[in-house]
Amino acid sequence: MRKVVLGVLLLNYMTTWGQENYPKGAFGSPMGIPLILAGTFGELRSNHFHAGIDIKTQQRQGLPIYTIGDGSVTRIKISHWGYGKAIYVAHPNGYTSVYAHLQKFSPNLEEYIKKIQYQKRSYEVEVFPDYGELKVAKGEVIAYSGNTGGSSGPHLHFEIRSSISEKPTNPLLYGYEVRDATNPTLLKLYGFPLSKDAQINQSQNKIQINFSKQRDGTFLADKVRAAGTIGFGFVGHDRQDMAANKNGVYSVQQLVNGKIYSDYSFEKFSFSETRYINTLIDYHHFGKYKQRIQKSFKSPGNRLSIYNTLHNDGKIVVREGLSYNVELLIKDFEGNLVKLRIPVEGKKEAIKKEREEKKTDYYVIAKKPNNYDLGAAKVYFPSNTFYEDFYLDLEKGEDTVKIHNNTVPAHRNFTITFDTSKYSENERKQLFIARLDKKLKPNYTSTYKRGDVFTARTRNLGTYTLAKDTVAPKIRTKNFKAKQWLNNYRYLSLYITDDLSGIDSYSATLNGEWILMEYEPKTKTITYNFDDVILDKKQCELKVVVTDNVGNSSTLSTTFYRK
C-alpha cells in the first residue's frame, strides 16, 4: 500500500512541484476567520527562516482548525517546545499541510494520540500513522488553535510542504487571500567595504547611509563615495493590512546601472539550509544590537538556494572616476514596493576610520578542525564549524573559560570538555556545564558525564563555567487545595519550577496509576484532565515527582475528593 501511495505522490511531485505550478484554489482555508498574519514565510528568525505563515487567532485559543484538503494524517508530534502540538496531513496531489501550536486535536485524533501517550507514559510523543490509517476530508475540523510549544502568543502556524522533498513553500502561492496594500518599511541602509582596499565615505568599516523620501514615494540615499569592492544591506520589514506585526519581506532585488546583481525571494527553501540565514544577515551586528541587516550580496559560506539571479555575488566593484546607480527593490508578496536609489561615485579618499579587527593569538581556519586547551576546559571545533576565517578570542580560567562571544555564528556543533577530577563524586553529581548570560547568570547546557569528564556540544560561543545546583525543584498546587472536593472540576493544575539547572522530567500518579500531565513551560504548569481516567474512588491520592537536570528531585503527595 505504502509503495503505491509513494508512487502516486512522486508522480504528482514531478508534474506539479517540478514545474513550480502551485495549485491555486485547490486547498481550502485552515481557519473560518479572515487570514491576518502575525508572521510571513521566510521571515528572519533566530538561526532559521520561518517555514510557514502565522495566522492570528483574535488573541484566542480554541478556534476550529480545518484540514485544507482530503488526505491522511501521516505525523503527529507533541513537544514542550518547537511546534508544541502539531499535525501533518499528506494530500493526494503531492503536498503536505502542517498545523502547529495547537491547543488540542479533534476528538478521534485526541483519543488516538492519548492512547499512545498512556502506553509510552510520556506527554512528548511523535508518531507516523500509515497513509490511509487516519483519513481526513477537506474542511473537517482536525484540531483547535492554541499556544503550545515555542509560541509567544495564540496563533496557528501553518505550512505547505512537498510530500517528497519535505521542502516548505510559501502558502500564499496557493491562492490564499490576505489583505495587503501596504508597502514594506525601510528603516536603515548600510554600506559594506568588502575587499582589503575598499572604502566607503573614508571608512574601511561598515557604515550607515542616510536616505530620504522623494515626492514620487521612492527613497534616495545620500551620495556614496567609494572605491574597491563594496556591498549594501538594509533593515526593514513588511506589514499586512489590519495588523501591526513587523513581518518579513518577500523579495529583494539589487540593480547596478540597470543590471540585476542580486535577486532573492522566499518562495521555498529546505530545512537543511535554513541555518545559513546567519550568512544572509550581518551576524556581528545582530549579536551586538539584536537587529538584522539583510545583505544584498552573498557572503562566504552562504549556501542558500533562495537566489534567482547573482552577478559577482551581488558585490559591486567600484572604480575611481566612474559613477554607479544602485537600486534596491524591496517587495512583499502582493508586489507592494519600496524603491531605494543609491548614487555611488568612484573616489579614493584619505581613510579616517581604519578597519576594526581585533587580532588574537588564535586564528581559526574555517575549513580545518581546531583544538584549544584552556586549562579548565578544552574546546574542539570540527571543520566547517564557522563560515569564515577569523581571530578567535579565548580566555583561560580555573572553572570558567571564555570562547569568543555571540557576534560570530557557528554552523555546526562544537565540543567543550571540562576536567572535574578535583571535585568529589558527590559534588560532581550536582555540577553541570553552564553558559553565562550578560548578567552572569548560568544557563544549563546539556551536559554529558563520564566519570570526571564533563562534555557539552553546542553552537553558541560565549563564556562557559561549571555551575552547581543543590536545590531541588519546587511543586505546589495551582487550582485546588489538599483535601478539597473537586466534583465540578474539569482539570487540576500544579506549578513546577527549578531555580538553576532546569526541569528534566516529571511524572504523576493518581491512586497509584500513571496519569498524563501536560507540561507548559511558559506558564510553568502541569495539567491533568479528569476526562482521561474514570476515578473509582472518592478519596484520591495524587503523587507528583519532579527532577531537575542534575538529579535533584522533589515529591508532592496530596489528597482530594471527587464523586
N, C-alpha and C positions, 0 to 999 in steps of 0.2 A: 504493500500500500504506500509506504513512505517513498519508495523509488519512483512510483507513478506520480506522486504529488510533486516531488523534486523535479521530475521531468517536465511537468506542466509549468511549474514556476520558472524553470530555466528557459523554456520556450517563450513565455511571456516576457521574461527579462530581456531576451535577445531582441524581441520585436518592439518593446516599448522603451525600456531603460537605455538600451544601446543607442537608440535614435534620439534620446533626450526628448521624447514625445510624451510629456506628462499628461495623463488623462483628466483634463479639466471637466468637472461636473460628474465624474464617476463616483466620487465619495460624498457622503453627507456630512453634516456638521457634527462635531463631537459634543456640542452643547446646544441647548434650546434657548440661548440668550445671544444677543449680538456679540460678535467677536471683537473684543477690545484687548489689545496686547500690553502685557507688562514686560515682555521680552521678545526679541526677534531672533530669527535663525542666524547663526554665525556671530551673534553678539560676543563681544570680548569679555571673557570671564577669567578667573584665576587659573592659569595653566591649561585652559581649554576654550574652544569655541562652543557657544550654546547650540545644542544639536536639535532644537525644536523651536516651537513658539510657546510662550507662556500666556495663557488666556485668563484674563481677570474673571473672578467669580463673585463680583459685587461684595468683596470682603467677607464672604460667607463660605461655610463648609456645608456639605450635604446636598449640593445640586446634582441632578442626574447627569451621568456621562453616557453618551450613546456610541455604539460602535459605528464607524463611518461606512462600513460595507459588510456584506456577507463574508464569513470567514471562519477561522478556527483559532481558539486561544492556544498559542504554542509556548508561552512562557508566562510564569507568574513569579514575581520576586518581591520579597518583603525584607527591608533592611532598616536599621536605625537611622542611617544617613543616606546620602545619594538620592535616589528616586523614591525612597520610602516604600509605599505600596504601589506596585506598578503591574500593568497588564500589557501583554504583547499579542496582537491579533494578526495572523497571516491571511492575506486575501488572495483569491484565485488569479488576480491579474499581476502577481509578482511583487506586491508591496506588502509591508508590514506596518501597522499603526501601533503607536505606543502611547499609553496614558499613565501619567505618573503623579506622585504626591497625593494619592487617593486617600480618602477617609476610610472607605470600606468598599467591598465588592458587592455585586448583586447577590441575592440570597443563595442561588445554586452555586456560584463561584465561592462565596463565603464558606458554605458548608464543605465544599471540595478542599479548600486550602486549610481550613481549620482542622480537618481530619488529619491532614499531613503534619500540621504543627503539633498536634497532640501525639501523633506517632513518633515524631522526632524530638518531642519535648523542647521545642525551640520556637521563639517568636520569629526569628530570622530564618527564612527558608527560600529556596529557589527551585522551581520545578519546571519541567519541559514536557507538557502533555503531548501525546501523539496527535498528529494532524487528523482532525475529524472526531477526536475524543470529546472536545468541548466546543461544539459548533455554536456560532452566534449569527444572528441575522442583522442586516442593515437597520439602524435605528433602534436596536434593542438596548435597553439600559444594562450596562455591564458593571457600573461602579458609581460611586458618588464622590464629588470633589472634596479635597481635603488640604492638609498642610503637613503631611508626613515627610520624613527624611530631611534632606538639607534645605527644604523650602523655608524662605524667610517670611512667608505670608500666604494666606489661602489663594490658590490658583491651580489651574490644570496645565501641566507640562505635556505638550502634545507633539509627537513626531510621526513622520512617514519615512520609512527606510526601504531599501531594496531587500527583498527576502533572500536574495542570493549573496550579494556582496556585503549586506548589512550597512551600506553607506547611508547616512541620513541625508535627506533632501529638504529643501525649503518647502514647508507645507503650503505656502501661498502660491506655489507653482501649480497647484491643483485646482485653482479657481475659487478659493475661499475669499469672501468679501470682507475686507477690513477698511473702514473709512479712514482715508489718509489723503488730505490735500495740503498737508503741512510740510514745508521744506525742512531738510536737515538743518542742524545748528552747527556753525563753525565757531569754535571758541579760541583756538590758538594755532599759530603756524610756526614751525621751526625749520631752520636750515642746518644741514649736517656736513661739515667738511670731512670727506671720506678718504682721500689719498693723503700721503705724507706731506705733499706740497700744497694741499688745499687750504683755502682760507675763505671766510665769508665776513664781510664788513670788518676786516682787520683782526679777525679772530680765527684761531685754529680749533676752537671748540664749538659744540652745538650752540646755536644762538636763536633766540626768539625774534620773530619778524612781525612788525605791526602791519595791520591792514585796515581798510575802511570800506564801508558800504557805498556803492555808487547809485546814481539816480535810477539806473535800469535794474537794480536789485542784485547785481553782481558785486563781487568784492575785488578790491585792488590792493596789493601789497606794496609797501614801500620798496623803492628800487634796491636791489641787492647787488653789491659789488663783490665779485668772487673770482677765484682762479682755482684751477685743478678740478678734481672730481668731487662733485657735491650731490646731495640728495635733499629731499624735503619730506616733512611729516606734519601731521595735524592732530589736533584734539577736537573731537566733535561727537555729536550723537544725533539720533532721529527721534521724532515724536509723532505718534499717530493722533488722529483727531479723538477727542473725548478722553484723552489720557495724558497725564503729566509725566509719565515714566520716560526716563532718558534711555532709549533703546539704541541698538547698533544700526549702522547704515548698511545698505545692501551692496553698493559697488563704489569703487574708487578708480578713476582714470586720470592719468597724468600725460599731458601732451607737451612737447617741446618743439616750438616753431611749427606747430600743426601736426607733428608726427607723434603717434602713440608710443610712449616709452614704457608705460606700465598700465595694466588694466586687470583688476581682480574683482570678483563678485562672489557672494555667498549663495551659490546655487546648491552645492553639495560639497562634502568632504568625507574623509574616512576617519574613524576613531583613532587609528594608528598614527595619524599625523597631527592630531589636534593639539598636542603639547608644543608643536612648532609655532604656536601662537606667540611664544616668547621671543621668536625672531622677527615677527611682524611688528611688534611694538618695541619701543625703546625701553628695555627692561631695567636698565640702570636708573632711568628717570622714574619708572614705576616703583622701584624699590625704595627710592628716596621720598617721593611725593604722592604715591598711590594714585597717579594719573597716567592714563595710557595714551602715548603718542603713536598713532598709526603711521608706519613708514610707507612712502610711495615707491621705495626702492627695495631690492631684495638683498638681505644681509647674508654673510657667510653662515653656513649651516642650515639655512632655510630650505626645507624640502616640501613646502606646501604646494598642493595641486590646485589652488584657487585661482591661479593666474591664467587669464585668457591670452594676454599679449605681454611680452617683455622684450625691451631693446636695451642692451647693455645693463641688464638687471635693474632698469629704471634709474640708473645713475647718469648724471649729466656731466660731461667733460667740458669745462668752461675754458675757452682760450682768450688770451688777452686781446683786446681790441674788437671783439665780437659781441653782439647783443643776442639775447635769447628771450623768447616769450614763453614762459612756462604757465600752463593752465592745470588746475586741479578741478575735476568734475566729481562731486560727491553726490550720490543719488540714494534715495530709498527705493523700496520695491515698486512703488507706484510711479516712479520716474520723476518725482519731485527733486529739483536740482539746486545745489549750491555750486556756483562757479566762482573760482578764485584765480585771478591773473597775477603772476609774479614776474615783473620785469627784471632780468638779470643782465648786468654789464660785466664783461670780462675785463678785470682790472686787478693787477697785483699791487698791494699796498704794504706799508710797513706794519708788521704784526704788533698789535698792542696786547693781545691775550694769547699767550703761547699755550700749546696743547697741554692739558692737565692729565698727567699719567703718574700714578704712584708706583715707583719701582721697588720691588722687594727682592729677597734672596731666592724666591721661589717662582719660577716661570713655568706655567703649565702649557704643554703642547697638547692640544685637544685630541689629536688623533692617536696619542700614545697613552698607555697606562701610567699612573703616577702614584708613588708611595711616599708618605711622610711620617716621621717619628716625632711626636710632640711631647715625649716624656710620659705624661699621664695617659696618653692615648695615641693610637696610630690611625691614620686615615689612608684609605685606598680609593683612588679614582680609576675606574676602568677606562679603557679607550673610548672616546666619543661621549664621555660624561658631559662635556661642555661643547658649545657651538663654535667657540673661537679660542685662540691662544690668549693668555693674559697673565699678569703678575698676580700671584696669589698671596694674600695677607694671612699669615699664620702666627699664632702666639702660643707658646708652651705654658703649662701650668701644672700644679700638683693634682688637682681634681677637676680643673676647668681648662678648656682649650678653646681658642678662637680659630675658626675655619672660615676666613674671609667674612663676608656679610651678605645681606639679602639683595644686593644690587646686581648679582650675576646669577643667571638661571642655570640649573643643572637639568639635563635631559634624561639622564639615567641615574639609577640609584648608586650612591657610593657608600662605603663602609667605614664606620667608626668603631674602633675596638679599645676598650678600657681594661687595664690590668687592675683587679681588685684584691690582689693577694694580701695586701696589708690589712684587710678587714677580716673579721671573724666570720665563720659560716652563718651565724645568726644575723649579723649585721648585713651580710650580702643579700639575705632574703628580702630585706626592706629597701635595698638600693635599686635605682634604675637610672638609665641614661635620659637626661632631660636637655631640651633646648631652651635657653634663656630668652625671654622676650625683652622689649625695650625697657621694661620696668624691673628686669632681672628676675621675673617670676619663672620658675621652672615648669616647662610643659612636657608631659610624658612623651617619649619616643619609644616605639615598640622595641623592647629590649630582650635579646636572646641570651640566656645564661648557660654557660658550660663551664662548671667549676668556678674558677676565679677569673674567667674571661667573659666580659660582657660585650655584646656586639649589637649595633643598630645599623639598619640600612635606611637611607633617607635621600631625598633630593633637595633638601633645604640647607643651604650654607648658613653659618651663624656661630654662636657661642654655645658650646655643649659642656655639661658638667655631670657629675654623679650626684644625684639627689636621694634623700632618704625619706620614706613615708612610713611613719609609725602609727598613724591614726586610722582606725577602721572607718568604713562608710557609715553614714547615718541613715536611719529609716524612721519615718513617722507617718502616721495615718493622715489622710487629707480630708476625706468627706464623711468620715464616721469615727466613732469613739468606741473604746473597749466596752463590751457587754451591752451594746446598743442593739435595739430591734431594727432590722433593715428590711422590713416587709415590702415597702414601696420603692426600694432602691433598684435601679436598673444595673448599676455597676458599683464597684468600690475602688478607691484610688489611694495610692500612697506616694509620698515623696521619698526619693533616694538620692543622696548626694555624697560626694567624696571631695575632700579639700585639696588633694595634691595629684596623685598618680592617675586618678580617674577610675570609673567603674568598668570592671572587666566582665562580670557576669552577675546574674540574678536568677533566682528561682523561687517558686511559691507552691505550697501545698494547701489544700482545703480538706480537712478531715482525713489527712494522710494521703490524698490523691493529688498528683501534679495538676496544676491549672495554668492556663495561658494568661500571662501578663503582658500587655502591650506597653513597651517602653517608649516614651517620648523624651529624648534627651533635652530638647529645647525648653520643656517645662519641668524637667527632672521628675517625671511622674511615671508610675507603672499602674495600669488599669486592668481590672478583671470584669468581664461582662457576665452577669448572672445567667444569661441565656445559654452559656456554654455547657453547664453541667446542672443536672437536676439534683438539688440538695435533698437528702432523705433524713436530715437531722435538724431539729430546731436549734440545738446548740452547735455552732460551727467553730472549728478550731483552724485559724489561719496562721501559717508559718511562712515567713519570708526571709531568705538568706541572700545577702549582697556581698560580693567580693571585689576588692579593688585590684589594680594591675600588678601589685607586688604580693598579693595573697592575704592581706588583712581582710578579715571577714566579720560581718555583723549579722545577728539574727533577731527578728522581731516575732514574737508569738503573742497572739491576741485572740479574744473570743468575741463573737457576736451572735445574735439570734435572728432566725428567719423562719417563718411558717411556710 
